[in-house]
Amino acid sequence: MHKVIFMKKIFLIVFALFFQLGANSLQPIQPSPSDTPPSVPYYLTPAYIEEESKKPNFYIRHGEDSNWFYGKVHNFYDEKIFFDRDISGKPIYKKISEHAADNPKFGKVLLVLYYHKKKYKNQFVIMGTYSNQVALKKFLRKMQTLFGYSRGAATWCPKQNALIFRAIDIKVDSTGHSTDISFDSEIGKKFEQWLTLKNNYK
């Protein structure tokens, strides 16, 4: 009798083990955390690149800082900007020198001077295009003093296909706070309006 009971217990244990193994084999295999694709940071997404490529780049400088303690050198050609698109349609972000070397279209970029204090008619002066070496040298000379110190900044306006230089004009208020009143976030739009009026008067 004891043998029968013992054999039944062993049979039930073996049956339970087989049932458990069969149930586990039917469960879907869960992917390990390492198998899940990594999320792409927003600054690498096509939407962000597209958005940034439409924004003007401010403070493109050329020359040395006037502060001897820092001694920072600004090289106009090393500044990175978005210009044109690759085969897949993504905006290209490179140094100005690299854009000029790799893309013939960059030679058509306009070099423009902006005088915020002058009347609307005389606010902008088109010096030429990037491919014009004489115009480019004059443009860079405007960006620094005789001593090599940076005294202004250019703004890259992708929509208007123009590098617009503006001289720094510092105003100090009663609290001693200095502000560059020549800074103009709408400079590209103003240049576009100026071009439209200029062409209409021709």
C-alpha positions as CSV (number, residue, x, y, z in Angstrom):
1,M,0.0,0.0,0.0
2,H,2.8,2.3,0.9
3,K,4.5,1.6,-2.4
4,V,1.4,2.5,-4.3
5,I,1.1,5.8,-2.5
6,F,4.8,6.5,-2.9
7,M,4.5,5.8,-6.7
8,K,1.5,8.0,-7.0
9,K,3.4,10.9,-5.3
10,I,6.4,10.4,-7.7
11,F,4.0,10.3,-10.7
12,L,2.3,13.5,-9.5
13,I,5.7,15.3,-9.0
14,V,6.9,14.3,-12.4
15,F,3.6,15.2,-14.0
16,A,3.7,18.7,-12.3
17,L,7.3,19.2,-13.5
18,F,6.4,18.4,-17.1
19,F,3.4,20.6,-17.0
20,Q,5.4,23.5,-15.7
21,L,8.1,23.1,-18.4
22,G,5.4,22.9,-21.0
23,A,3.8,26.1,-19.8
24,N,7.1,28.0,-19.8
25,S,7.8,27.0,-23.3
26,L,4.5,28.5,-24.5
27,Q,5.3,31.9,-23.0
28,P,6.8,34.5,-25.5
29,I,10.4,35.3,-25.0
30,Q,10.7,38.8,-23.7
31,P,13.5,40.9,-25.3
32,S,16.3,41.9,-23.0
33,P,16.7,45.6,-22.3
34,S,19.8,45.7,-24.4
35,D,17.8,44.6,-27.5
36,T,15.5,47.7,-27.5
37,P,16.6,50.4,-29.9
38,P,18.2,53.4,-28.2
39,S,16.2,56.6,-28.3
40,V,17.7,59.3,-30.5
41,P,18.4,62.7,-28.7
42,Y,16.2,65.5,-29.9
43,Y,19.2,67.5,-31.2
44,L,20.0,64.7,-33.6
45,T,16.5,64.3,-35.0
46,P,15.6,65.5,-38.5
47,A,13.0,67.8,-37.1
48,Y,15.5,69.6,-34.9
49,I,18.1,69.9,-37.7
50,E,15.4,71.2,-40.0
51,E,14.4,73.8,-37.4
52,E,18.0,75.0,-36.7
53,S,18.9,75.2,-40.4
54,K,16.3,78.0,-40.8
55,K,17.5,80.1,-37.9
56,P,20.1,82.9,-38.5
57,N,23.5,82.4,-36.9
58,F,24.7,85.4,-34.8
59,Y,28.1,86.5,-33.7
60,I,30.3,85.2,-36.5
61,R,33.5,87.0,-35.6
62,H,36.9,87.5,-37.1
63,G,40.0,88.8,-35.2
64,E,41.2,88.8,-31.6
65,D,39.4,89.7,-28.4
66,S,40.4,93.1,-27.0
67,N,40.7,91.5,-23.6
68,W,44.4,90.5,-23.3
69,F,43.6,88.1,-20.4
70,Y,41.6,85.8,-22.6
71,G,43.4,86.2,-25.8
72,K,40.8,84.4,-27.8
73,V,41.2,84.4,-31.6
74,H,38.0,84.3,-33.8
75,N,38.5,82.8,-37.2
76,F,35.7,83.7,-39.6
77,Y,36.4,80.6,-41.8
78,D,36.1,78.2,-38.8
79,E,32.6,79.3,-37.8
80,K,30.0,76.5,-38.5
81,I,26.7,77.3,-40.3
82,F,23.9,75.3,-42.0
83,F,24.1,75.7,-45.7
84,D,22.3,73.7,-48.5
85,R,21.4,70.0,-48.2
86,D,22.9,66.6,-48.9
87,I,21.5,63.9,-51.2
88,S,19.0,62.7,-48.5
89,G,17.7,66.3,-48.1
90,K,19.3,66.9,-44.7
91,P,20.8,70.4,-44.0
92,I,24.6,70.4,-44.0
93,Y,26.3,71.8,-40.9
94,K,30.0,72.7,-41.7
95,K,32.6,75.3,-41.3
96,I,32.4,78.3,-43.7
97,S,35.6,77.2,-45.3
98,E,34.3,73.7,-45.9
99,H,31.1,75.0,-47.4
100,A,33.1,77.2,-49.8
101,A,35.4,74.3,-50.8
102,D,32.7,71.7,-51.2
103,N,29.8,73.6,-52.7
104,P,30.1,76.0,-55.7
105,K,26.7,77.5,-54.6
106,F,28.4,79.0,-51.6
107,G,30.2,81.5,-53.8
108,K,26.8,83.2,-54.4
109,V,26.3,84.1,-50.8
110,L,25.9,87.9,-50.4
111,L,28.3,89.9,-48.3
112,V,26.3,92.8,-46.7
113,L,27.0,95.7,-44.4
114,Y,24.3,96.8,-42.0
115,Y,24.2,100.3,-40.5
116,H,21.4,100.4,-37.9
117,K,21.6,104.1,-37.3
118,K,21.2,105.2,-40.9
119,K,17.9,105.8,-42.6
120,Y,16.1,102.8,-44.1
121,K,17.3,103.6,-47.7
122,N,21.0,103.5,-46.6
123,Q,20.9,100.8,-43.9
124,F,22.4,98.1,-46.1
125,V,25.3,98.0,-48.6
126,I,25.9,94.9,-50.7
127,M,29.7,94.5,-51.1
128,G,29.6,91.6,-53.5
129,T,29.5,87.8,-53.2
130,Y,31.7,85.3,-51.2
131,S,33.4,84.2,-54.4
132,N,34.6,87.8,-55.0
133,Q,38.0,87.9,-53.2
134,V,38.2,91.7,-53.2
135,A,34.8,92.0,-51.6
136,L,35.6,89.2,-49.1
137,K,38.8,90.9,-48.0
138,K,37.0,94.2,-47.5
139,F,34.2,92.4,-45.6
140,L,36.7,90.8,-43.2
141,R,38.6,94.1,-42.8
142,K,35.4,95.7,-41.6
143,M,35.1,93.0,-38.9
144,Q,38.3,94.1,-37.1
145,T,40.3,97.2,-36.2
146,L,43.8,98.0,-37.4
147,F,45.0,96.3,-34.2
148,G,43.2,93.1,-35.1
149,Y,40.6,93.3,-32.3
150,S,37.1,92.1,-33.1
151,R,34.7,95.1,-33.3
152,G,31.7,93.6,-34.9
153,A,29.9,90.4,-35.8
154,A,28.4,88.9,-38.9
155,T,25.0,87.2,-39.0
156,W,24.4,84.3,-41.3
157,C,20.8,84.5,-42.7
158,P,20.0,81.3,-44.5
159,K,16.7,82.4,-46.0
160,Q,18.2,85.6,-47.5
161,N,21.5,83.7,-48.5
162,A,23.5,86.5,-46.9
163,L,26.3,87.2,-44.4
164,I,25.4,90.5,-42.8
165,F,28.0,92.4,-40.9
166,R,27.0,94.9,-38.2
167,A,29.4,97.1,-36.2
168,I,29.1,96.8,-32.4
169,D,27.4,99.8,-30.8
170,I,27.6,99.6,-27.0
171,K,25.3,101.7,-24.8
172,V,25.8,101.8,-21.0
173,D,22.8,102.6,-18.9
174,S,22.7,104.3,-15.4
175,T,23.3,101.0,-13.6
176,G,26.5,100.4,-15.6
177,H,24.9,97.6,-17.7
178,S,26.2,97.6,-21.3
179,T,24.0,96.6,-24.2
180,D,24.8,96.1,-27.9
181,I,22.1,98.2,-29.4
182,S,23.2,97.2,-33.0
183,F,22.0,93.6,-32.3
184,D,18.9,93.0,-34.4
185,S,17.3,89.6,-34.3
186,E,15.1,90.7,-37.3
187,I,18.1,91.7,-39.4
188,G,17.4,89.1,-42.1
189,K,13.8,90.2,-42.5
190,K,14.8,93.8,-42.7
191,F,17.3,93.0,-45.4
192,E,14.7,91.2,-47.4
193,Q,12.3,94.1,-47.2
194,W,15.1,96.5,-48.2
195,L,15.9,94.3,-51.2
196,T,12.3,94.3,-52.2
197,L,12.0,98.1,-52.0
198,K,15.3,98.5,-53.8
199,N,14.2,96.3,-56.7
200,N,10.8,98.1,-56.9
201,Y,12.5,101.5,-57.4
202,K,14.7,100.3,-60.3
